[in-house]
Amino acid sequence: MPHKIYQATISANGELIDGSPINELSAGDQLELCINGQQLVSNTNPLTLLGRRKEYLPHSHHFELTAFQPQPNGTCQLRYTLKKH
């Protein structure tokens, strides 16, 4: 079964700007994440990679950082791979 690749962009304070929360992940799945260090978002019930404040994942996930690329425009491109529990 091929591994999934999730893509998302978050603000400097961790709020989800683009993409959807990571819900069902399997070992080997990847998360391609863009952190926009120039954007702050302020919501009363913020949506993050893990969901809304009270809807977080039921258990921990362990990722390995496989790529880290700071960009001149103030963003940072990262790639993580989910490790087995």
C-alpha positions as CSV (number, residue, x, y, z in Angstrom):
1,M,0.0,0.0,0.0
2,P,1.5,3.4,-1.0
3,H,2.2,5.9,1.7
4,K,0.2,9.1,2.0
5,I,1.6,12.6,1.7
6,Y,-0.1,15.3,3.6
7,Q,0.5,18.9,2.7
8,A,-0.2,21.8,5.0
9,T,0.7,25.4,5.7
10,I,0.7,26.8,9.3
11,S,1.1,30.4,10.6
12,A,4.0,31.4,12.9
13,N,1.7,30.7,15.9
14,G,0.7,27.2,14.6
15,E,-2.7,27.8,13.2
16,L,-3.6,25.9,10.1
17,I,-3.8,28.2,7.0
18,D,-4.0,25.6,4.2
19,G,-4.6,21.9,4.3
20,S,-6.5,19.8,6.8
21,P,-5.8,18.3,10.2
22,I,-3.8,15.1,10.2
23,N,-6.2,12.4,11.4
24,E,-5.4,8.9,10.3
25,L,-1.7,8.4,9.7
26,S,0.2,5.2,9.1
27,A,3.9,4.4,9.5
28,G,5.7,5.8,6.5
29,D,3.2,8.5,5.7
30,Q,4.8,11.9,5.1
31,L,3.9,15.4,6.2
32,E,5.1,18.3,3.9
33,L,4.7,21.4,6.0
34,C,5.2,25.0,5.2
35,I,5.6,27.3,8.2
36,N,4.8,30.9,7.3
37,G,6.9,32.9,9.8
38,Q,5.5,36.2,8.6
39,Q,1.8,35.4,9.3
40,L,0.1,35.4,12.6
41,V,-3.5,34.3,12.9
42,S,-5.8,34.8,15.8
43,N,-9.0,32.8,16.2
44,T,-11.0,32.0,19.3
45,N,-11.1,28.3,18.4
46,P,-8.1,27.8,16.2
47,L,-7.7,24.9,13.8
48,T,-4.2,23.3,14.0
49,L,-2.6,20.3,12.4
50,L,-4.0,18.2,15.2
51,G,-7.5,19.6,14.9
52,R,-9.3,22.0,17.2
53,R,-8.2,22.5,20.8
54,K,-10.5,19.8,22.2
55,E,-10.3,17.4,19.3
56,Y,-6.6,16.5,19.4
57,L,-5.3,13.1,18.3
58,P,-6.1,10.3,20.8
59,H,-2.4,9.3,21.1
60,S,1.1,10.6,20.2
61,H,2.8,10.2,16.9
62,H,6.6,10.2,16.4
63,F,7.9,11.8,13.2
64,E,11.4,11.9,11.8
65,L,12.4,15.3,10.2
66,T,13.7,14.3,6.7
67,A,14.1,17.8,5.1
68,F,14.4,21.4,6.4
69,Q,14.7,24.3,3.9
70,P,14.4,27.9,5.1
71,Q,13.3,30.1,2.3
72,P,14.2,33.8,1.6
73,N,10.5,34.8,1.8
74,G,10.3,34.0,5.5
75,T,8.7,30.6,5.1
76,C,10.3,27.3,6.0
77,Q,9.7,24.0,4.1
78,L,9.8,20.8,6.2
79,R,9.2,17.2,5.5
80,Y,8.5,14.6,8.2
81,T,8.0,10.9,8.0
82,L,5.8,9.1,10.6
83,K,7.7,6.4,12.5
84,K,6.2,3.2,13.8
85,H,4.8,3.4,17.4
